[in-house]
Amino acid sequence: MCGIVGAVAPRNVVPILLEGLQRLEYRGYDSAGLVVVNNSRLERVRSIGRVAELTARSAKTSGHLGIAHTRWATHGAPSERNAHPHISSDLIAVAHNGIIENYEELRAQLTAQGYVFTSDTDTEVIAHLIHSHYARGNSLLAATQAALAELVGAYAIGVVAADNPDQLIGARKGSPLLLGVGGGEHFIASDVSALLQVTKNMVYLEEGDVVEASLHGYRIFDAKGQAAQRPVHVSELTNDSVELGEYRHYMQKEIHEQPQALADTLEAVCNSQSLVPGIFGAAAAAAFAQVDSILILACGTSHHAGLVARYWLEEIAGIPCNVEIASEYRYRVSVANPKTLVVTISQSGETADTMAALSHAKEIGHEHTLSICNVPESALVRLSKLRMLTRAGPEIGVASTKAFTTQLAALFLLTIVLAKQRGRLSKEAEQQHLHDLRHLPSAAQAVLKLEPEIAKLAEHFADKQHALFLGRGLHYPIALEGALKLKEISYIHAEAYPAGELKHGPLALVDSDMPVIAIAPNDALLEKLKSNLQEVRARGGELYVFADAGTRFHSSDGVHLMQMPEHAGYLSPILHTIPLQLLAYYVALQKGTDVDKPRNLAKSVTVE
């Protein structure tokens, strides 16, 4: 992985490819490259580092057909020789997202046939495999289809041939790819944002689809090789939504977009007087009436959202809830309960581990499935019977912010609907929850006003290498999320613990060089938390406390207080998330790291 752009047009496509790659930079990558067909020759340019370097190297390159790629290393170290696209026999070029699991076997077979490998990647086998079929007289489309039949793993690919200056091939299985439809020109990309500068007409390829595009039109074939029709969608995204505007980084922009993202996600329900199952799909009412437990499958930040939801679902809806890391779930023997609602959570809806976990859950007998996702046409949404779309808009920064808080909002809606369906929610309680949800965007806006104070607080972390986050109850997952954000973008080693666990080991780490960040809502566990924090102060630890109004915390030597505007009850985790995001952001600025594109990470994790 990480990003693919392809184009066939009656104009020079190099600027289109390069701008598309720039718009995909948020995904995280270590190298970039492009290939164009020019006078029946493949012209390839590759570079290590940023797309800007590739742009400089491509100044004299032109062509009407080409593919381009940003790579996040899986097989083989980041280097120019491993950068995509990969070429076979100066005839076939391939850009690839995903992982080919049987590449070693294929590499041995192709080497025996005389093919010479010049990279350490799994992708190069695809180029040689397509060439081996193409050399037998097959069309480029047929050769690609034959090669794909031999691959085991996940892929989204773009393919061009030197002797076919008007033919662009794309295919997907387990990794996202879409077709952009223009006037007498066509494009492929792994993300809508890469094509907004040339078209808003998008065709989302289904699992196993292969598309053949030219200047004159396109044809799509399904996984069985049969001609298929896929609808054209007009994207609602705008260039403004994927541009920085007045902000220094996308992460800062997206932190500030949270009040609007929450308002948009909650719009359909906050204008009503009652919550109904139909917000999760037409079949939701019947499905919810049958379920007696919840299983949440997710990765990373989305997993933390699931951990918060477990507290809500069990306390408010009275329904047992289990939360599993998606990448682990399918590799253990589990007992399927047909009455379980399987909830998958993903920003992109293309997270390979989460999709695989959902497929496994369905295979072992789980029939009731619900996805919470930010991308309407994603594979995860299509795999699920029910869905709740968060309306966070495009999230460019690698470290998730607004996707997380809107996921929490969606999970709270699920909690209230299930509580109501199970007879555990009075009319008065439902109205109070609706009132709190309507107030949430303005409450989030009030928290953002703490930004100058948090920026000042971050100066204390300039020379720190480690940090400890503490929370209790439903704020413990928020401590996990705060630690994740800090480590993702500042590279400070950060851990999170339930505050009551301090004395069972982590307290050994506490000294004057270990900042301890505590989440202190004004809830039933407040006094317990205060006792835990006294344990920190007694060992000389430096405390940074994010406290609600009325908690009676005071700044003092070794205690730095950040006063939250209000206590939001059950919705408090959403509001306490925001200052931790800001803290991570400003600490990263102190450290001088690349905030939006942290090292070694990718935004859309489409490999297992």
TAVENHU-V927191 format. One record per residue. N is the residue number from 0. SS is DSSP state (H for helix, E for strand, L for the rest). PSI is psi as a letter, one per 30 degrees, with the letter a starting at -180 (NA if undefined). OMEGA is omega in whole degrees, -180 to 180 (999 if undefined). Layout:
n;ss;psi;omega
N;SS;PSI;OMEGA
N;SS;PSI;OMEGA
This chain:
n;ss;psi;omega
0;L;l;68
1;E;e;-177
2;E;k;180
3;E;k;170
4;E;k;176
5;E;l;-178
6;E;k;168
7;E;k;-171
8;L;l;177
9;L;g;179
10;L;l;177
11;L;k;-175
12;L;f;-176
13;H;e;177
14;H;e;178
15;H;e;-179
16;H;e;-177
17;H;e;178
18;H;e;176
19;H;e;178
20;H;e;178
21;H;e;-180
22;H;f;178
23;L;g;-177
24;H;f;-179
25;H;f;-177
26;H;f;-177
27;L;k;-178
28;L;l;-179
29;L;f;179
30;E;l;-178
31;E;l;179
32;E;l;175
33;E;l;174
34;E;k;171
35;E;l;174
36;E;k;-176
37;E;j;-180
38;L;h;178
39;L;g;176
40;E;l;173
41;E;k;175
42;E;j;-176
43;E;k;175
44;E;k;180
45;E;l;179
46;E;l;171
47;E;k;176
48;L;b;-168
49;L;l;179
50;H;f;179
51;H;e;178
52;H;e;177
53;H;e;179
54;H;e;180
55;H;e;-179
56;H;f;-175
57;L;g;-173
58;L;e;-176
59;L;g;-178
60;L;k;178
61;L;l;179
62;L;l;-179
63;L;f;180
64;E;k;179
65;E;l;175
66;E;l;-179
67;E;l;-171
68;E;k;164
69;E;k;-172
70;E;k;168
71;L;j;-166
72;L;k;168
73;L;d;178
74;L;j;-180
75;L;k;-177
76;L;l;174
77;L;j;-179
78;L;l;180
79;L;e;-179
80;L;f;180
81;L;f;180
82;L;k;177
83;L;l;-7
84;L;l;175
85;E;k;-171
86;E;k;174
87;E;k;173
88;L;h;-180
89;L;g;-175
90;L;e;-176
91;E;k;176
92;E;k;-176
93;E;k;167
94;E;k;-168
95;E;k;165
96;E;k;178
97;E;a;-180
98;E;k;175
99;E;j;-172
100;L;f;-179
101;L;g;-175
102;H;e;-179
103;H;e;178
104;H;e;179
105;H;e;180
106;H;e;179
107;H;e;180
108;H;e;-177
109;H;e;176
110;H;e;178
111;H;f;178
112;L;f;177
113;L;g;179
114;L;k;-180
115;L;k;-179
116;L;k;-177
117;L;g;179
118;L;l;177
119;L;g;-171
120;L;l;171
121;L;f;-176
122;L;e;-175
123;H;f;179
124;H;e;-180
125;H;e;180
126;H;e;-179
127;H;e;-180
128;H;e;177
129;H;e;180
130;H;e;-178
131;H;e;177
132;H;e;180
133;H;e;-179
134;L;f;179
135;L;g;176
136;L;g;177
137;L;l;172
138;L;l;179
139;H;e;177
140;H;e;-178
141;H;e;180
142;H;e;178
143;H;e;180
144;H;e;179
145;H;e;179
146;H;e;-179
147;H;e;180
148;L;f;-179
149;L;f;-176
150;L;k;172
151;L;k;-179
152;E;a;-178
153;E;k;179
154;E;k;157
155;E;k;-175
156;E;l;167
157;E;k;-175
158;E;k;171
159;E;l;177
160;E;k;-176
161;L;e;-177
162;L;g;175
163;L;i;-172
164;L;g;-178
165;L;g;-175
166;L;k;178
167;E;k;-180
168;E;k;174
169;E;l;179
170;E;l;180
171;E;k;171
172;E;j;178
173;E;f;176
174;L;k;-174
175;L;k;172
176;L;k;178
177;E;l;179
178;E;k;173
179;E;k;-176
180;E;j;178
181;L;a;177
182;L;j;-179
183;L;g;177
184;L;l;-177
185;E;l;-173
186;E;l;168
187;E;l;178
188;E;l;177
189;L;f;-177
190;L;k;179
191;H;e;-174
192;H;f;-178
193;H;f;-173
194;H;g;-175
195;L;f;-179
196;L;f;-178
197;L;f;179
198;L;l;172
199;L;g;-178
200;E;j;-173
201;E;k;173
202;E;j;-179
203;E;j;-178
204;L;k;178
205;L;l;178
206;L;k;178
207;L;f;-179
208;L;k;170
209;E;k;180
210;E;k;174
211;E;j;-177
212;E;k;177
213;L;a;176
214;L;f;-169
215;L;f;-179
216;L;a;179
217;E;l;175
218;E;k;178
219;E;k;178
220;E;k;-177
221;L;a;-175
222;L;f;179
223;L;g;180
224;L;g;-180
225;L;k;177
226;E;k;-176
227;E;k;176
228;L;k;177
229;L;k;-176
230;L;l;174
231;E;k;179
232;E;k;175
233;E;j;-177
234;L;k;177
235;L;f;179
236;L;l;177
237;L;l;176
238;H;e;-179
239;H;e;-176
240;H;f;180
241;H;g;176
242;L;l;-173
243;L;e;-176
244;L;b;-174
245;L;f;-172
246;L;l;-178
247;L;e;-179
248;L;l;176
249;H;e;-180
250;H;e;178
251;H;e;178
252;H;e;-175
253;H;f;172
254;H;e;-178
255;H;f;178
256;L;f;-174
257;H;e;177
258;H;e;180
259;H;e;179
260;H;e;177
261;H;e;179
262;H;e;-180
263;H;e;-180
264;H;e;-176
265;H;f;-173
266;H;e;-174
267;H;f;-176
268;H;e;-175
269;H;f;177
270;L;g;180
271;L;l;180
272;L;f;-177
273;L;k;178
274;L;k;-179
275;L;l;-179
276;H;f;-176
277;H;f;178
278;H;f;178
279;H;g;179
280;L;l;-176
281;L;e;-177
282;L;g;-173
283;H;e;-177
284;H;e;180
285;H;e;-179
286;H;e;-178
287;H;e;179
288;H;f;-176
289;H;f;-172
290;L;k;178
291;L;g;177
292;E;l;-179
293;E;k;171
294;E;j;180
295;E;k;-180
296;E;k;-178
297;E;l;180
298;L;l;171
299;H;b;-179
300;H;e;180
301;H;e;176
302;H;e;177
303;H;e;175
304;H;e;178
305;H;e;179
306;H;e;175
307;H;e;-177
308;H;e;179
309;H;e;178
310;H;e;-180
311;H;e;-173
312;H;e;-177
313;H;e;-178
314;H;e;-174
315;H;e;-177
316;H;f;179
317;L;h;-178
318;L;k;-179
319;E;k;-177
320;E;k;175
321;E;k;-180
322;E;k;-177
323;E;k;172
324;E;k;-172
325;H;e;-177
326;H;f;180
327;H;f;-170
328;H;e;-173
329;L;f;-177
330;L;g;172
331;L;l;178
332;L;k;-180
333;L;l;-179
334;L;j;-178
335;L;k;172
336;L;j;-177
337;L;f;-180
338;L;g;178
339;E;k;171
340;E;j;179
341;E;j;-179
342;E;j;175
343;E;k;-176
344;E;k;179
345;E;k;176
346;L;e;-174
347;L;f;-173
348;L;g;179
349;L;g;-179
350;L;j;-171
351;H;e;-178
352;H;e;-179
353;H;e;177
354;H;e;180
355;H;e;178
356;H;e;177
357;H;e;179
358;H;e;179
359;H;e;180
360;H;e;179
361;H;e;-179
362;H;e;-177
363;L;g;169
364;L;g;177
365;L;j;-177
366;L;f;-175
367;E;j;-176
368;E;k;-180
369;E;k;176
370;E;k;172
371;E;j;-166
372;E;l;-178
373;L;f;-174
374;L;j;-172
375;L;e;-174
376;L;g;-176
377;L;l;-179
378;H;e;-178
379;H;e;178
380;H;e;-179
381;H;f;-180
382;H;f;-174
383;L;k;178
384;L;e;-179
385;E;l;179
386;E;l;171
387;E;j;-178
388;E;j;171
389;L;k;-176
390;L;h;-178
391;L;f;-173
392;L;l;-177
393;L;k;177
394;L;j;-173
395;L;e;179
396;L;k;-179
397;L;e;179
398;L;j;-175
399;L;k;179
400;L;d;-176
401;H;f;176
402;H;e;-178
403;H;e;-177
404;H;e;177
405;H;e;173
406;H;e;177
407;H;e;178
408;H;e;179
409;H;e;180
410;H;e;176
411;H;e;175
412;H;e;178
413;H;e;180
414;H;e;-177
415;H;e;179
416;H;e;180
417;H;e;178
418;H;e;179
419;H;e;-179
420;H;e;-177
421;L;g;177
422;L;g;-178
423;L;g;-176
424;L;j;177
425;L;l;178
426;H;e;-180
427;H;e;179
428;H;e;178
429;H;e;-180
430;H;e;179
431;H;e;178
432;H;e;178
433;H;e;177
434;H;e;-180
435;H;e;179
436;H;e;178
437;H;e;-178
438;H;f;-172
439;H;e;-179
440;H;e;180
441;H;e;176
442;H;e;177
443;H;e;178
444;H;e;179
445;H;e;179
446;H;e;-179
447;H;f;179
448;L;f;177
449;L;f;-172
450;H;e;-179
451;H;e;179
452;H;e;-180
453;H;e;177
454;H;e;178
455;H;e;180
456;H;e;-177
457;H;f;179
458;H;f;180
459;H;f;-175
460;H;g;-173
461;L;e;-177
462;L;g;-177
463;L;k;178
464;L;f;-176
465;E;l;176
466;E;l;-180
467;E;k;179
468;E;k;-179
469;E;k;174
470;E;l;177
471;L;l;178
472;H;b;-176
473;H;f;174
474;H;f;174
475;H;e;175
476;H;f;177
477;H;e;173
478;H;e;176
479;H;e;-180
480;H;e;177
481;H;e;178
482;H;e;179
483;H;e;-180
484;H;e;-178
485;H;e;-178
486;H;e;-178
487;H;e;-169
488;H;f;178
489;H;f;-179
490;L;g;171
491;L;k;176
492;E;j;-176
493;E;k;176
494;E;l;177
495;E;k;179
496;E;l;164
497;E;k;-173
498;H;e;180
499;H;f;-180
500;H;f;-178
501;H;e;-174
502;H;f;-179
503;H;g;175
504;L;e;-174
505;H;f;-179
506;H;f;178
507;H;f;-179
508;H;f;-170
509;L;k;169
510;L;a;-175
511;L;f;179
512;L;g;-179
513;L;j;177
514;E;k;179
515;E;j;-178
516;E;k;-176
517;E;k;175
518;E;j;-171
519;E;i;176
520;L;l;179
521;L;i;-177
522;L;a;-174
523;L;f;-178
524;L;g;-174
525;H;e;-177
526;H;e;175
527;H;e;180
528;H;e;180
529;H;e;178
530;H;e;178
531;H;e;-178
532;H;f;174
533;H;e;177
534;H;e;179
535;H;e;-178
536;H;e;-179
537;H;f;179
538;L;g;178
539;L;g;-180
540;L;k;178
541;E;k;-175
542;E;k;173
543;E;j;-169
544;E;k;174
545;E;j;-168
546;E;k;174
547;L;l;171
548;L;k;176
549;L;g;-178
550;L;f;177
551;L;h;168
552;L;k;179
553;L;k;175
554;L;k;178
555;E;a;178
556;L;j;-180
557;L;f;178
558;E;j;180
559;E;j;-174
560;E;k;171
561;E;j;-174
562;E;j;175
563;L;l;-176
564;L;e;-174
565;L;l;173
566;L;k;-173
567;L;g;177
568;H;b;-179
569;H;f;-178
570;H;g;-180
571;H;e;179
572;H;e;-180
573;H;e;-178
574;H;e;180
575;H;f;177
576;H;e;-170
577;H;e;179
578;H;f;177
579;H;e;174
580;H;e;180
581;H;e;178
582;H;e;179
583;H;e;-179
584;H;e;-176
585;H;f;172
586;H;e;177
587;H;e;176
588;H;e;177
589;H;e;-178
590;H;f;180
591;L;g;-179
592;L;l;177
593;L;j;-169
594;L;e;-174
595;L;f;-177
596;L;i;-178
597;L;k;-175
598;L;k;172
599;L;f;-175
600;L;l;175
601;L;k;-179
602;L;e;-177
603;L;j;-173
604;L;j;-174
605;L;g;173
606;L;l;-177
607;L;NA;999
